[in-house]
Amino acid sequence: MKTQTRPEGFRPIEYVIFAAVTFMVMVICVAVGSVYIPIKDTMTAIWNSIFSLPVPEGISQAVIVFVRLPRVLAVALVGAALSLCGAAIQGLLRNPLADASTMGVSSGAGVGAVLFLAFGVAIPGVSGFGTMVCAMVFAFLSILIILALASKVDYSFSTNTIILIGLIYTMFASSVISLVVTFSGDNVHTIINWLMGSLAGSKYKEVFILLVALLIFGAVLLFFARELNAFAVGEDNARTIGISVKRSKYIILIAVSALIGICVSIGGTIAFVGLVIPHMTRMIVGPNHKRLLPASLFSGASFLMLADLLARTLLNPRELPIGVVTSFFGAFAFIFIFYRARKAK
């Protein structure tokens, strides 16, 4: 009997299907809000704005193009980045509980952003990007500290050591954030809202930054799909087929830390996307990272856009932080996935 095997890479038709679903979710999320705008009017406004055509009267171009669209695009790019990073870290460390938050990268970026929000230290030459620069710098420093400690404790640089050091560092960073919040004075509400995660008020400037970051660092992660497949079998196997294990780990972790630092500085700490979405995507496309990584991009974007839509509309006119919605659904989804995995054993 012939057995049907999955193709190794992501086929063009699969790109088209995933992209079409993501695009439809995006259009729905732009159309739905405190005031519903018909799908046809939404697409007309976007299309005519792209090609500098006049927008028919009665269609609110300002709301669609300058308020909702940049926010939805920023949410999609953050969701894609978080999901891609989660899939890469889980593959690298061969641990389903690993993601940027359990590695300490998100918490490290959070320390940098909270320090800037609390004390507003002026950084020459990067006016308007202080939070982002601080988050990226602290994300890089965090990954360097974690890797340095891991190599000191265990010269073989094992994944278990990295995860353990990452968890300890996360607890340390959380205590630093709590300490900074205690002394943040009038900025406490701003910091707490940021910590809960929100992309309200996002502009095209943030969209452009996220897009460039995803194109650069996301491409690096996609390029290392073969190495991640080798790590899934074992580090000894990776060495056998000629992969430089330490070099590959450094490059993947640095790309993840840069991408997470930028996402955290713009959207705050948004939990569970990088942990749960790669699991759900793996059930659809399988464990091969040449398929899993691109599929995680699209599924992470769609999930976070829908979560943001719920955050905007569930208690209208009050708006929930998007991190509250992702944590609520992510916790239940993770319990369900964990239960299925245990039952399968």
N, C-alpha and C positions, 0 to 999 in steps of 0.2 A: 504494500500500500504506500502510495506516494504521500509524503508529508510536506505541507506548505510552510515555507520559511519566510520570515519577514525580510524585505530588502535591507541591505546594510545602511544605505544612506536615506536621506529624506527626499522622496521623489517630487518632481515639479508639480504633479497633480495634488500632492499633499500640501505643498506650499500654498497652492491656489486655494484649496479648501480651508486651511487654517486662516489664511489671510482674509478670505471672504467672510468667515465667521467673525473674525476680529473687527473687520470694517463695519459689519452690520451692527455689532454691539456698540461700536463707537458712534454710529449715526443715531441709534436709539438713545444712547446716553446724552447726546447733544440735544436731541429733540425733547426729551422728558426732563421736567424740572418743576419749579414752583408754578410756571406757566407752560402748558403743553404747546409745542409748535409742531405742526404736521411734518411727517417724514419728508414729503415731497418738497415743502418749503425749505426745510433744513438743507437738503441736498442741493437745491437750487442756489441758496445763499452761499454755500461753500464753493460750489462749482464756479459761479459767476465771480466770486471774490478772487479765486485762484487765477482766473483768466482775465481779470480786470473788466468784466462785463457789467452793465448796469443791473442792479438788483430790483426786481419788480416791486411796486408800491404795496404796502401791506405786509411785507416780510421784514421782520426785525433783524436786519443785518448786524447791528451793533451787539445785540444779545447773543446771536449765534456765533459770529466770527470773532468777536473781541472779548466775550465773557466765558461762554460755555466751551467753545472749541479748544482754546489754549489749556483750560483746566483738564478737559478729557484727554487731550494729547499728553499732557504732563503725567496724569495718572497712568495712562497706558504704558508710557516709557518707564516709569518707576516700577510698575508691576512686572514688565518684561525683564528689567534688570535684576530685580530681587529674585524672581523665579529662576533666571539663568544662573545667577550666583549660587542659589541653593542647590540646583542640580549639579553644578560643577564641584561644590564643596562635598556634597554627599558622595559623589563618585570618587573624588580624590581621597577622602578619608574612609571610604567604605563603611560609612555609618549613617543610617537613616535619620538619626537625630541631629546630624550636623547641619548647621547653616550659619549665616553670618552672625546671628545673635548668639548662638552657642559657642562660636569661635572667638567671641569678644570683639569682633570688628565693629559691629553696630554700636555697642556700648562705648568703645573707644572714640568713634566718630561723634557719638552723643556728648561725650565729655567736652570735646573741642567746641561743638556748637553751643552747648549750654554755657560754657565759660564766656563765649563771645556775647550771647544774648544777655547774660547777667551783668557783665562789666563793660560791654561795648568797646573793647580795645580797638583803637584805630590801626589799620594795617596799611602803610603807605603803598600807593600804586594799585590797590585792589578795592577801591571804594565801591560799596554796594555788593561786594562778594565776600565780606568778612566771615559770615557764617559758613559759607561753602569752603573757603580756604582753611579755616580752623578745623572743620570736620574732616577734610581730606588729610590735612597734616596729622591730626590725631589718629585717623584710621591707619595711615602709613606707620606712625610711631607704634601703634598698638600691635600691628602685625609683626613689626621688627622685634618688639619686646617679647611677644609670644614665641616667635621663631628662635630668638636668642636663648630664651629660658628653656625651650624644648630641646635645643641642641646641647645645652649645658647638662640638662638632666639625663638626656638619652642621646648619645652621639649618633645612633642609627636613625634618629629623626622619625620614630615610629608614629603612626597616626593616633594611637591611643594616648601617647604623651602630649601630642599637639592639642587633642580635644580636652584632656585634663587641665593643661595649662590655660587653654581658652576659657574653660568654665570658671577657673579660679580668677582669671583676669576680668571676666564679666562681673563677678561679684564685687571685685575691687572697684571697677569703673562705676558700678551702680551706687556704691557707697560714696564715691566722689561726687556723682551727680546730685545725690541727696544733700550732701554737704553744701554744694554750690547753691542749690535751690533755697536752702535755709538762710543763706546770706544774700539772696538776690534782691531783697527789698521790694520795690514797686514792680519789678519785672517778673514776679513770681507767677502771675496769671499767664503771661506770654509764654513763659518757659513750660508751664504745665500743659497748656494747649498744644505747644509744639511737640512735647514728649508723647502726647496721645496720637500724634500723626494727623496731618491735614494738608491738602493741596489746594485749599480754597484761595482764590486770588492769584493763581498761577498765570503768568504772562508768557508771551512767545519767547522772551529772553530765557526763561527757565526751560521751555521746550527745546530751544536750540542747544542749550548746554547739555541737557539730558541726552538729546539725539547724538551729539558729537561724542559724548562719553560712551554711549552704548555702541556706536559704530567702532570706536577704537578698542575699548576694553572687552566689549562683547565679541568682537572679531577674534581677539586673542584667545578667549575661552573656547570659541567654536573651533579654532585652529588646533586646539589641544584635545579634541574629541578622541583621537586615536590613543593618546597617552592615558586619558581617563578610562577608556575601555581596558587598557592593559592593567591599570591599577585595580580595576574591579576583580581581576583574576588573582592579583597578588603582586607585591613589589618585586619579588624575586623573578617572577615571570616577566615583568616590565624590563628588568635589567637584562634578562636573557635575550630579549629581542632588540636590545641596543638602546633603550631609553635611559636618559640621564635622570634618575629619580629625583635627586635633590634639586637639580636645576628646574625641572618641570614643576615641582611643588612650589618653588620660589616664584616662578613666573605666574602660575595660576593664582596663588594666594595674593600676590601684589595686584594683579588685575582685578580680583574680587574686592580687595580693600579699597582701591581707587573708585570703583563703581559704587560700592556701598557708601563710601564717604560722601560722594556727590548726591546720591539719593537721600541719605539721611539729612544732609544740610538743607535740601529743598522741601522734603515731605515729612521730616520728623521720623520717629521710630515706628515703623509699620510692621507689626509682628505677623508670623505664621505664613506669609506668602511664600518665602523661600523654603519653608519647612514642608508645607502641605502640597502646594501645587506640583512640584516635581514628582511626588508620590502618585498623585492622581494622573498626571501626564504619562508616567511610566506604565500605568495600567492600560493606556490606550496604544502607545507606540512601542512599548517594550524597553528593555534596559540599555540598548545600544546608544551610546552618547552621540553618535552621528545623527541619530533620529531624535533622541531625547532632548538635546540642547536646543535645536531650533523649535521643536514643538513646545518646550517650556517657555520660550519667548512669547509665543502667541497666546498660550493658555494663561500665563501670568498677567499679560496685558488685559485679556478679557475678564479675568476674575476681579482684578482691582478696579476696572471701570464699573463693573456691576456692583461691587462693594461701595464705591463712591456714590453711585446712583442711589443706593439704599440709604447711605448716610445723608444725602441731600433731601430725600423725599419721605423717609419713613415717619418722621415726626414734624413734617412741614408745618409752620415756617421755621421751626428750630432745626439746626443742622448738627448732626453727630460727628465727632472726629472719626475719620476713616479707620484709624487704628482700632477703635472700639468695635467696629463692624467686622474687621478681619479677624480680630482675636476671638470674637463670639462664634463666628462660623468656623474659623480655623480650629478651635479647640474641639468642637464636635466632630469635624471631619477627621482630625488626627486620631481621636479615640476610635472612630469607625475603621480607619485604615489599620490602626494598631491591632484592633480586635480581629480583623480579617486575616492579617498576617499571622497572628498567633493561632487562629483556627486552621489556617492552611498547613501549619507545621504539625 
